[in-house]
Amino acid sequence: MSLLDIGLLVVAGFFAGLVGFVTGLASIVSYPALLAVGLPPVTANVTNTVAMVAVGVGALSNSTREVADTGPKLWRWALYSAAGGLVGAGILLVAPAGSFEAIVPFMVAFAALALLLQPRLRALAGERDMPRAYSVSLFVVAIYGGYFGAGAGVIFLAIALILTSEKIWRATILKSFLLGVANLVAAIGFAVFGPVHWGAAAAMAIGALAGGWCGPPVVRRIPPSVLRVVIAIAGFGLAAWLWMR
């Protein structure tokens, strides 16, 4: 890669980290940037997963207290995310290319719709927590996160807001942490068995670390209802882009 390519990936990594924490749509910035510097699709995909681990690290370093306040259930959720990320990475490495591509836009669009309808859905649920449904959903979404991941943050956020009583601020932090766990486990698998481009991953991770660190202060300043609607609209945009692509 040229110095220009490295600079592009650092900048793209920063915006992917910031956008990823705020909206859960990091891959809409990072994945096209990796393709733009000449990486083949599968290599770009696994390199993206490795680099995006830095988003969770950066965000966690600036929101440690909020994550720790979740209590013992956090580690149970982390185990579900880790298991799903491992399964997703395995599917990517052994399944035919494009196995899930046909349903991905619908998954993202469904999550975006769920975000728009979240107040109504929570009212229908009687404002109750649904821990078993949330745990199973975490595992399933983490599989997708480990496999491809574009829009996975939106889906993580949607299930947290619908199946738990977490407010959007804490749900955003938990989304970043749990998606980071799924990415980390998948990244370890890719590091051993996948075609990771380490130079590109390192350049993007530097920017993503800074972007993830900047995310929590930005989210604190956005009204919850505005944040939810903006993320939903962005999710519909990503679904449309994935469908056309």
N, C-alpha and C positions, 0 to 999 in steps of 0.2 A: 504494500500500500504506500501511496505517496503521503507527504506531510499534509497535503490538502485533504486527503481522505481521512487521515487521523483527526485533523481539526474538525471536519464535518461530523465525525462520529462522537467526538467529545461534546460538541454543541447539541447534536441530536440526543445524546444521552442525557444531558441536563434537562432538556424540555420533555423528554420521555419520562424522566424521573418526577418532574413537577406535575406534568399532566397525568402520569400514572397514579400518583398519590391522590390528587384532587378528584380525578374522574374515573380511574381504573382503566384508562385507555392508553397505557404506555406504548403498546405494540403498534398503534397506529402511527406513531412517530418513529420508533426505533427500527421496526422491521423494514419499512421502505428505505430507510437510510442505509441499512446493511445491504439491501439489494442494489442501491444506487452506487455503492463502491465496488460492485462486481461479484458479490458472493452469490453462489447458487442458492435456490430456495431452501433446501434442507439444511445446508450449512448456515444460512442466515437464520433459520428457525432455531437451531440448537445454540448458535452463538448468541442470539437474542435472549434466550432463556438464561444462559450463564450470566450475561451482562446485567439483566434485570434483577438479579439477586441483590445488586448494590442499591436498588431503590428501597427495598425493605430494610437494609442495613442503615441507610441514611435516615429514613423515616423513624426507625426504632431509636436511633441515637438522640432524636429530638422529641420523643414521646414515650420514654421509658416508663414514667410513672403511670400514664394512662393505660399502658399495656399490662403492667404489673397489677393494677387495681382490678383487673378482670378476675383474678383469683385462680384456684386450682383447675377450673373448667377450661382455662386457656390451654393447658398442656394436653388435655383430652382432645380439644379441637385441633391442636397442632399435630397430634398423632394422625388424626383423620386426614388432614391436609398433606402430611408427609406420605402417607400410604397412597393417596390418590395421585400425588405428583410422581411417585415411583411407577405406578401402573401406567400413567400417561406417557412417561418417558419410554417405557418398554414398548408401548403400542407404536410410538413414533419410529422406534428403531427396527421393529420387525414387521409392521403392517404395510400393505401397499400404499404408495404415495397417494394422498388425497382421500384417505378412507373416510374422514369426517367432514370434508369440505362442503358437501351438499347441505348438511344440517346446521353448520356453524352460524350462518346469517340469521337463521330462525331462532337459535339459542340466544344470540345477542339481542335480537329484536324483542323476544319474549321477556328477557330481563329488563330491558328498557321500559317496556309497557308495564311491567310489575312495579318498577320504581315510580312511574307516574300515578299508578293506582294504589301505591303503598298505604296512604292513610285509610282508604276504604277497605283494603284487604286486612289491615290490622284491626279495624273495627269489626269486621266479620269474624275475625279470630278471637274476639273478646279481649284483645290486648294481652293474650296469654303467651308465655314462652312455649315453644314446641321443641324441646332439646333433642329428642330422637330424630325428628324430621330434619332439624338443622344439622346434626352430625352426619346423617346419611347424605344430605345435600352437599355438605362440605366435601365429602369424599368424592362424590360424582363430579363436582365442579373442579376439584383439584386434579382429577384425571384429565379433564379438558385443558386445565392450566399447564400440566406437564406435557401434554401432547402438542398444543399449538399456542393457546393462551391469549390470542387477540380478543379483547373484550371480557376476559376472565374476571378482571377486577369489577366490572359492572355487575356480573352475575354474583360474585361473592357479596357485593354490597347489597344487592336486591334480596338475597336469601337472609342476610343478617337483619335487614330492616323489616322483613315480613315474618320471619320465624322466631325472632327474639324481640325483647323490649329495648334493645340498644338504640340510642339516639344516633342521628346520622354522623355526628362528630366522632363518637366512639366507634361506630360501625366502620367509618372510613379508616380509622387507625387499625382496627382488627382486620379489615380487608387487606391492608398493606402487609401486616405481619403474617397472616395465614397464607396469602398468596406468595409471600417471600419464602415461607417454609416449603410450599409445594415446588417453587422454582429452584430452591436450594437442593432439594433431593433429586429433582430431575437433572439439575446441572451436574451433580456428582456422577450420575449415570452417563450423561453425555460426555463428561471429561474422560471417562474410561472407554466408552464404546462409540461415541459420536464424533462427527467431523467438525469439531469446534475450531474456529479461526481465533486463536488466542490473542493475536495483535488487535484485531477488531473488537474482541470482547473486552480487553483491557481498556482500550480507548473509550468505548461506550460506557463502561462501568465507572470510569472517573467522573464523567459528566452526570451519570445516573445517581451516583452517591450524593453529589451536591444538590441535584434536583429533588431527590427524596428527602434530604434534610430540610430543604426550603418548604416542603409540602405542608407539614402541620401548622405553621404560623399562617399560611395562606388560607387554609380551610377554616381556622378559627374566626376569620374575619368575614366569611361568606354566610349570609342567612341560610338556615337549614332548608327552607322550602325552595329558595333559589338554587341552592346547590343540587338538590334532588332533581329538579326540572332540567337544569343544565346538563347533568350527567345523563339523564334519560334521552334528551335530544341528541347529545353526542353519541349515545349508544345506537340510536336509530340511524345516525349518519354512518357509523362504522358498519352496521348490518347491511346498509345499502351498498357501501364500498366493497364489502366482502362478496355480496351477491353479484355485483357487476364484474368483479375480478375473476 
